[in-house]
Each structure stands twice: as C-alpha cells, then as structure tokens.
Amino acid sequence: MISLTGKAVEAVDRFIISAKKPIAGLRIQVEGGGCAGFKYTLRLEELPAANDQLVDCGGVTVLVDQASVPLLKNVTVDFIESVEGSGFKFENPNAKTSCDCGDSFTC
C-alpha cells in the first residue's frame, strides 16, 4: 500500500506530539486539483472514517479513504529538509506525469 520513510515518521511524530488533541493518525488523500490533475493532501485526524483503510507505517497510523487507495498503491512518502525549505515528498509509481513543483500528478 503506502509507506513512510524514517524521516517522514519522525516528522509526523513531531506534529502529533505538538497537537492540542488526541490524534488517531495521518490522513493522506488524493483530490482533484493542482496543476497536473490530482494533488496530495495531508492532515492529522482525531478519528478514522468508517471506510478508511488503516496502514501502520513505522508506528504512525496512516488513514486512507477508499477513493485514494488505488492512487496511493506503492507510494513512498519522505520528509525533506533543506536550505530551500522542508516538506513531504511523494514517490508515486502510478503517476504518469507530475508538475514541476511535484505537488500534483496525473495517472
């Protein structure tokens, strides 16, 4: 399904620890939009939805809705820190093309 690198797990753990409320996991979702057609969204969730697929990624629970499951198959999420900035980076073998910024893709 989906996997997180060690750096991504560390980053998510930091966000969960700093949250003001209990967190069930990290939602990773694919939505229409972005300059290439689809975009990734991430957010911390207090509760999973009834139809979510729950994936354990190094101790972090990733919540994936049914519509996003096929688009996130075999995706690896990394967390990059550099002088230019930091953020999550997606390696998606299902993407045929992606935009220059890497935030959106087509299948």
C-alpha positions as CSV (number, residue, x, y, z in Angstrom):
1,M,0.0,0.0,0.0
2,I,1.7,3.2,1.2
3,S,4.9,3.6,3.2
4,L,6.7,6.3,5.1
5,T,10.4,6.7,5.3
6,G,12.1,7.0,8.7
7,K,12.4,10.8,8.3
8,A,8.7,11.0,7.4
9,V,7.7,9.0,10.5
10,E,9.9,11.3,12.7
11,A,8.2,14.4,11.2
12,V,4.7,13.1,11.7
13,D,5.5,12.1,15.3
14,R,6.7,15.7,16.0
15,F,3.4,17.0,14.6
16,I,1.3,14.5,16.6
17,I,3.2,15.3,19.8
18,S,2.6,19.1,19.3
19,A,-1.1,18.6,18.6
20,K,-3.5,20.0,21.2
21,K,-5.9,17.0,21.0
22,P,-5.6,13.2,20.6
23,I,-4.7,12.1,17.1
24,A,-5.8,8.8,15.5
25,G,-3.4,9.2,12.6
26,L,-2.3,11.0,9.5
27,R,-4.8,11.2,6.6
28,I,-3.2,11.0,3.2
29,Q,-5.7,11.7,0.5
30,V,-5.7,12.3,-3.3
31,E,-8.1,15.0,-4.5
32,G,-8.7,16.6,-7.9
33,G,-6.8,19.8,-8.4
34,G,-3.3,21.1,-8.7
35,C,-1.7,22.0,-12.0
36,A,-1.5,18.4,-13.2
37,G,-4.9,17.0,-12.2
38,F,-4.5,15.4,-8.8
39,K,-3.0,16.7,-5.6
40,Y,-2.0,15.1,-2.3
41,T,-3.5,16.4,1.0
42,L,-2.3,15.5,4.4
43,R,-3.8,16.3,7.8
44,L,-3.9,14.9,11.3
45,E,-7.2,13.3,12.2
46,E,-8.8,12.7,15.6
47,L,-10.9,9.7,14.4
48,P,-10.8,7.5,11.3
49,A,-13.8,7.4,9.0
50,A,-15.8,4.2,8.8
51,N,-14.5,3.2,5.4
52,D,-10.8,4.2,5.9
53,Q,-8.0,1.8,5.3
54,L,-5.6,2.0,8.2
55,V,-1.9,1.3,7.5
56,D,0.8,1.1,10.1
57,C,3.9,2.9,8.9
58,G,6.6,2.6,11.5
59,G,4.3,3.3,14.4
60,V,2.3,6.0,12.6
61,T,-1.2,5.1,11.5
62,V,-2.0,6.4,8.0
63,L,-5.7,6.8,7.2
64,V,-6.6,6.4,3.5
65,D,-10.1,6.8,2.1
66,Q,-11.3,4.2,-0.4
67,A,-11.2,6.6,-3.4
68,S,-7.5,7.3,-2.7
69,V,-6.4,3.7,-2.2
70,P,-5.6,2.8,-5.9
71,L,-3.9,6.2,-6.4
72,L,-1.6,5.6,-3.4
73,K,-0.6,2.0,-4.2
74,N,3.1,1.5,-3.6
75,V,3.6,5.2,-2.8
76,T,6.6,6.2,-0.6
77,V,6.4,9.4,1.4
78,D,9.6,11.0,2.6
79,F,10.3,14.2,4.5
80,I,12.9,16.5,3.1
81,E,14.7,19.3,5.0
82,S,16.9,21.7,3.1
83,V,18.0,25.3,2.9
84,E,15.2,25.9,0.5
85,G,12.6,24.6,2.9
86,S,11.1,21.4,4.2
87,G,8.1,19.2,3.4
88,F,6.8,15.9,2.4
89,K,7.9,14.4,-0.9
90,F,5.9,11.7,-2.7
91,E,7.4,8.9,-4.9
92,N,4.4,7.7,-6.8
93,P,4.9,4.8,-9.3
94,N,1.3,5.3,-10.5
95,A,1.9,8.8,-11.7
96,K,2.4,9.2,-15.5
97,T,3.4,12.8,-15.2
98,S,3.8,15.4,-12.4
99,C,4.1,19.1,-12.4
100,D,7.4,20.9,-11.9
101,C,6.7,21.6,-8.3
102,G,6.0,17.9,-7.6
103,D,2.8,18.7,-5.7
104,S,0.4,17.3,-8.3
105,F,0.3,14.5,-10.8
106,T,-1.7,12.6,-13.4
107,C,-2.4,8.9,-13.7
